[in-house]
Amino acid sequence: MTKQEINRELFDDVMVPNYAPGKIIPVKGKGSRVWDQDGREFVDLAGGIAVTSLGHAHPGLVSALQDQAEKLWHLSNVLTNEPALKLAKTLCDLTFADRVFFANSGGEANEAAFKLARRYAWEHYGAEKNEIISFRNSFHGRTLFTVSVGGQPKYLEGFEPAPGGIHHADFNDLASVEALISDKTCAIVVEPIQGEGGIMPGTQAFLEGLRALCDKHNALLVFDEVQTGVGRAGHLYAYQMYGVTPDILSTAKSLGGGFPVGAMLTTSGIAASLGVGTHGSTYGGNPLACAVAQKVIDTVSQPEILKGVKVRSERLKKGLMSIGERYGVFSEVRGAGLLLGGVLTDAWKGKAKDFLNAGIDEGVMVLIAGPNVIRLAPSLIIPESDIDEALTRFERAVKKVCA
């Protein structure tokens, strides 16, 4: 097919209409710049929805992928492989975890986490202890189980009946959790910073309170760090920023730097409940994915990289707040590290997509987190000059929307 035949209209002809992609088709990326079919250049502050942690075509990731591609692509988990074992050991060494389960996405990592929480409770306390508490406006994936645990009913509409035993409390409201928790609760599931729910950080007291409630009721604390993990919040994982250690943690997105991979991390005592045959994945632990993720972790875990995330965060946050003040569009800029959300003022509520589209027209890629928040999740090593250029372009977009 010619370039002219591969266009946005072709999507409508051949793809299931569950997405509404933008009008451009990117064909090349390098660092924090992206080019479309017509050669137009964009500064990428979207990061593939917090995925491209080291930017596009990072030489180290390209080399890791090429090297592994010449050795071994796939085995399945009938056998193990060196990249998977090495990556699992690294993740355990750098976190609270003793055991790792590999998957292909954040949704699959969460599916494994929720299944493990229920099975652990079933083994240790009986079948009655099966209830999960999650939070309104949370997002945990698109499988039927994970979308049910997620706190956004719109994603469940038309797919009922949903799995039972799931309750939703209010985020950052410990009293609402205390009203729901009981001896039947097997787990509390929380994003330390809600992503799709509007880049809403959990408070220190709230997350500490969840830990205490889980300990009191013999429930497991599950941190969904699919979006906040692997340096995104300025720490390797956000739980380390809060000093609140979960029992189970899910990670994906930035873990592969763009290559599909996910993982569930937990302790040896809890992991024992997933015995042989209880759960699995044909592709999980794929040598290609693990080789790439190893390079990502080895790079991002370096102190200078994590320090750089905080420096870039301040520069980006300051620039976004300045734009907000000049045009009256942002009431606050919240988040941590390079997961930031500009909250639209009352005058511009519901208009987040307008700013995203204007950004594309001006050569900068941003995200939204609901209709009222502009979300930024760029590469963790985005050059500061690219941040400045992106802000210049985004200000032009804001000016256009506000005109």
C-alpha positions in Angstrom: 0.0 0.0 0.0 1.2 3.5 -0.7 1.5 6.2 1.9 -1.5 7.9 0.4 -3.6 4.8 1.0 -2.5 4.5 4.6 -4.4 7.4 6.1 -6.7 8.3 8.9 -9.7 7.3 6.9 -8.4 3.7 6.6 -8.8 3.4 10.3 -12.5 3.8 10.0 -12.6 1.2 7.3 -10.6 -1.6 8.9 -10.4 -1.0 12.7 -13.0 -1.7 15.4 -14.3 1.8 16.4 -13.4 1.7 20.1 -10.7 4.4 19.5 -10.9 7.8 18.1 -7.3 8.5 17.1 -6.1 12.0 16.0 -5.8 13.1 12.4 -2.0 12.7 12.2 -0.1 9.4 11.7 3.4 9.5 13.3 6.0 7.4 11.5 9.2 8.2 13.2 10.5 9.2 16.6 13.8 10.2 18.0 14.2 11.2 21.7 11.3 13.5 22.5 10.6 14.5 18.9 8.1 12.7 16.6 7.5 13.2 12.8 4.3 12.4 10.9 3.8 11.1 7.4 4.2 14.6 6.0 7.4 15.3 7.9 5.8 17.6 10.5 7.7 17.6 13.8 6.1 17.4 17.2 7.5 17.7 20.7 6.2 14.7 22.7 4.9 15.5 26.2 2.5 12.5 26.0 5.0 9.7 26.1 2.5 7.2 24.6 0.4 7.6 27.8 3.4 7.5 30.2 5.1 4.7 28.4 8.1 5.9 26.4 10.2 6.4 29.6 13.5 6.9 27.7 12.0 8.6 24.6 11.8 7.2 21.1 14.5 5.0 19.6 16.7 5.2 22.6 20.1 3.7 21.5 20.4 1.5 24.6 16.9 0.0 24.1 17.4 -0.5 20.3 20.7 -2.3 21.1 19.1 -4.5 23.7 16.2 -5.4 21.4 18.5 -6.1 18.4 20.9 -8.2 20.5 18.1 -10.4 22.0 16.3 -10.6 18.6 19.3 -12.5 17.3 19.3 -15.0 20.1 15.8 -16.0 21.3 12.3 -14.5 20.8 10.0 -16.9 22.6 9.7 -20.0 24.6 6.5 -19.8 26.6 6.6 -20.6 30.3 7.0 -24.3 29.8 10.7 -23.3 30.0 12.3 -20.2 31.5 14.8 -17.8 30.0 17.8 -15.8 31.0 16.3 -12.2 30.4 13.2 -13.0 32.5 15.3 -14.4 35.4 17.7 -11.5 35.3 14.9 -8.9 35.2 13.0 -10.6 38.0 16.1 -10.6 40.2 16.7 -6.9 39.5 13.1 -5.9 40.4 13.3 -7.9 43.6 16.7 -6.3 44.5 15.3 -2.8 43.9 12.0 -3.1 45.7 10.2 -4.7 48.6 9.4 -7.8 46.5 10.7 -11.4 46.6 8.7 -12.7 43.7 7.7 -11.5 40.2 5.0 -12.6 37.7 5.4 -11.3 34.2 2.6 -10.3 31.9 2.2 -8.2 28.8 0.3 -5.1 30.0 -0.8 -3.2 33.1 -4.3 -4.7 32.8 -2.9 -8.2 32.9 -0.6 -7.3 35.8 -3.6 -6.1 37.7 -5.6 -9.1 36.8 -2.9 -11.2 38.3 -2.7 -9.0 41.4 -6.4 -9.2 42.1 -6.6 -12.9 41.5 -3.7 -13.4 43.9 -5.3 -11.3 46.6 -8.5 -13.4 46.5 -6.7 -16.7 46.3 -4.4 -15.8 49.2 -7.4 -14.9 51.3 -9.2 -18.1 50.3 -6.2 -20.2 51.3 -5.6 -18.5 54.6 -9.0 -17.3 55.8 -11.7 -19.1 53.8 -14.0 -18.4 50.9 -16.0 -15.7 52.7 -13.0 -13.3 52.6 -13.2 -12.2 49.0 -14.3 -8.5 48.9 -12.1 -5.9 47.3 -12.2 -2.2 48.1 -11.2 0.2 45.3 -11.8 3.9 44.7 -14.1 6.1 42.6 -12.4 7.6 39.5 -9.7 4.9 39.7 -8.6 3.0 36.6 -7.0 -0.5 36.7 -7.4 -2.0 33.2 -9.9 -3.2 30.6 -10.5 -6.8 31.4 -13.8 -7.5 33.0 -12.3 -8.0 36.4 -10.0 -5.0 36.3 -12.7 -2.7 34.8 -15.0 -3.8 37.6 -12.4 -2.9 40.3 -11.9 0.4 38.5 -14.1 3.2 39.8 -15.4 4.6 36.5 -18.8 3.1 35.7 -18.7 4.3 32.0 -16.0 1.7 31.3 -18.3 -1.1 32.5 -21.5 0.0 30.8 -22.8 -2.7 28.5 -20.5 -5.4 29.9 -22.5 -6.5 33.0 -23.0 -8.6 35.0 -19.7 -7.6 36.6 -17.8 -9.8 39.1 -19.2 -9.3 42.6 -17.7 -8.5 45.9 -16.2 -5.1 44.8 -16.8 -1.9 46.6 -15.8 1.7 45.9 -14.8 4.3 48.4 -13.8 7.9 48.0 -10.1 8.6 47.2 -8.3 10.5 49.9 -11.2 9.9 52.3 -10.1 7.3 54.9 -13.5 7.4 56.7 -15.2 6.2 53.5 -12.9 3.2 53.6 -13.5 2.5 57.3 -17.2 2.4 56.5 -16.7 -0.4 54.0 -13.9 -2.5 55.3 -14.7 -5.7 57.2 -13.3 -9.2 58.0 -14.6 -10.1 54.5 -12.2 -7.7 52.8 -9.3 -9.4 51.1 -7.7 -6.4 49.6 -7.6 -2.6 49.2 -6.5 -1.6 45.7 -5.2 1.9 45.1 -3.2 4.0 42.7 -0.8 6.2 44.8 -1.5 8.9 42.2 -4.8 8.5 40.3 -3.9 8.7 36.6 -7.0 8.5 34.4 -8.9 10.0 37.3 -7.2 13.4 36.9 -3.6 13.1 38.2 -4.8 13.1 41.8 -2.0 12.3 44.4 -2.9 10.3 47.4 -2.2 12.2 50.7 0.5 10.8 53.0 -2.1 10.3 55.8 -4.5 8.5 53.4 -2.0 6.0 52.1 -0.6 5.4 55.6 -4.2 4.9 56.8 -4.9 2.3 54.2 -1.8 0.4 55.2 -3.0 0.4 58.9 -6.5 -0.7 57.9 -5.2 -3.6 55.9 -3.0 -4.7 58.8 -5.9 -4.5 61.2 -8.3 -6.5 59.0 -5.8 -9.1 57.6 -6.3 -7.6 54.1 -3.6 -7.1 51.4 -2.7 -3.6 50.2 -2.3 -3.5 46.4 -0.6 -0.6 44.8 -1.4 -0.1 41.1 1.8 1.5 39.9 1.2 0.9 36.2 1.4 4.6 35.5 3.4 5.9 38.5 6.2 3.3 38.4 9.7 3.1 36.9 10.8 6.6 37.7 7.7 8.4 36.6 7.1 10.0 40.0 10.8 10.8 40.6 11.4 7.6 42.6 11.7 4.1 41.0 8.3 3.4 42.4 5.9 5.9 44.1 5.5 3.7 47.2 9.1 4.6 48.0 8.2 8.3 47.8 5.5 7.8 50.4 7.3 5.3 52.5 4.2 3.1 52.5 5.0 -0.5 51.4 2.2 -2.5 49.7 1.8 -6.3 49.7 1.4 -6.5 45.9 2.4 -4.0 43.3 1.6 -3.9 39.6 3.9 -2.2 37.0 3.9 -1.8 33.2 3.9 1.2 30.9 7.3 2.8 31.5 8.8 -0.6 32.4 9.2 -1.5 28.7 9.9 1.9 27.4 7.4 1.2 24.6 7.8 -2.6 24.3 4.7 -4.4 25.8 5.5 -5.8 29.2 4.0 -5.8 32.7 4.8 -7.4 36.0 3.2 -8.1 39.4 5.5 -7.9 42.4 4.9 -9.4 45.8 6.4 -11.2 48.8 7.3 -14.9 48.9 4.7 -15.7 51.5 1.9 -14.2 49.4 3.2 -15.5 46.1 3.0 -19.0 47.4 -0.8 -18.9 46.8 -0.2 -18.9 43.0 1.0 -22.5 42.8 1.6 -24.4 39.6 -1.3 -24.1 37.2 -3.2 -21.4 39.1 -2.4 -18.6 36.7 -0.4 -18.1 33.5 0.5 -16.2 30.4 1.8 -17.5 27.1 3.8 -14.4 26.3 4.5 -13.2 29.9 8.2 -13.1 30.5 9.0 -13.0 26.8 12.8 -12.8 26.3 12.5 -9.7 24.0 10.3 -7.8 26.4 12.5 -8.7 29.4 15.7 -7.7 27.6 14.3 -4.3 26.8 12.8 -3.8 30.3 16.2 -4.8 31.8 17.8 -1.9 30.0 15.0 0.5 31.0 15.4 -0.5 34.7 19.2 -0.4 34.7 19.0 3.1 33.2 16.1 4.6 35.1 17.3 3.3 38.5 20.5 5.4 38.3 20.4 8.2 40.9 21.2 10.9 38.4 18.3 9.9 36.2 15.8 10.0 39.1 17.3 13.3 40.2 16.9 14.6 36.7 13.2 13.7 36.7 12.6 16.0 39.6 14.6 18.9 37.9 12.6 18.4 34.7 9.4 18.2 36.7 10.0 21.6 38.3 10.8 23.2 35.0 7.7 21.8 33.3 5.4 22.5 36.2 6.6 26.1 36.5 6.1 26.7 32.8 2.7 25.2 32.8 1.6 27.3 35.8 3.0 30.4 34.1 0.8 29.7 31.1 -2.1 29.1 33.3 -1.7 32.4 35.0 -1.4 34.4 31.8 -4.5 32.9 30.2 -6.6 32.0 33.2 -6.8 28.3 32.2 -5.4 26.3 35.1 -6.5 26.4 38.7 -3.6 24.2 39.8 -0.9 21.9 38.4 -0.6 18.7 40.4 1.1 15.3 40.3 4.6 14.2 40.9 7.8 13.9 38.8 6.9 13.7 35.2 3.2 12.8 35.7 1.6 16.2 35.9 -1.9 17.5 35.4 -3.0 21.0 34.7 -6.5 21.3 36.2 -8.7 23.6 34.1 -10.5 26.5 35.7 -14.3 26.7 35.9 -14.3 28.8 32.8 -12.7 26.1 30.7 -14.1 22.9 32.3 -14.9 20.2 29.8 -12.6 21.7 27.2 -9.4 19.6 27.8 -9.7 17.9 24.4 -9.8 21.4 22.7 -6.3 22.1 24.2 -5.0 18.7 23.1 -6.2 19.3 19.5 -4.8 22.8 19.4 -1.5 21.4 20.7 -1.3 19.0 17.7 -1.9 21.9 15.4 1.0 23.8 17.1 3.4 20.9 17.1 3.2 19.6 20.6 1.6 16.3 21.9 -0.1 16.3 25.3 -2.7 14.1 26.9 -5.9 14.5 28.9 -7.0 12.9 32.1 -10.8 13.3 31.8 -12.5 16.4 30.4 -11.0 18.8 32.9 -7.2 18.0 33.1 -4.3 18.4 30.7 -1.9 15.5 31.4 1.8 15.6 30.7 3.9 12.4 30.8 7.0 12.9 28.7 10.2 11.0 28.6 12.1 10.9 31.9 15.2 12.2 30.1 13.5 14.8 27.9 16.1 17.6 27.2 15.3 20.8 29.0 15.5 22.6 25.7 12.7 20.3 24.4 10.6 21.2 27.5 11.1 24.9 26.8 10.1 24.4 23.1 7.1 22.3 24.0 5.9 25.0 26.4 6.3 27.7 23.8 4.3 25.6 21.3 1.7 24.8 24.0 1.3 28.4 24.9 0.5 29.2 21.3 -2.2 26.4 21.4 -3.7 27.9 24.6 -3.7 31.3 23.1 -5.6 29.9 20.1 -8.2 28.2 22.2 -8.7 31.3 24.3 -8.9 33.7 21.4 
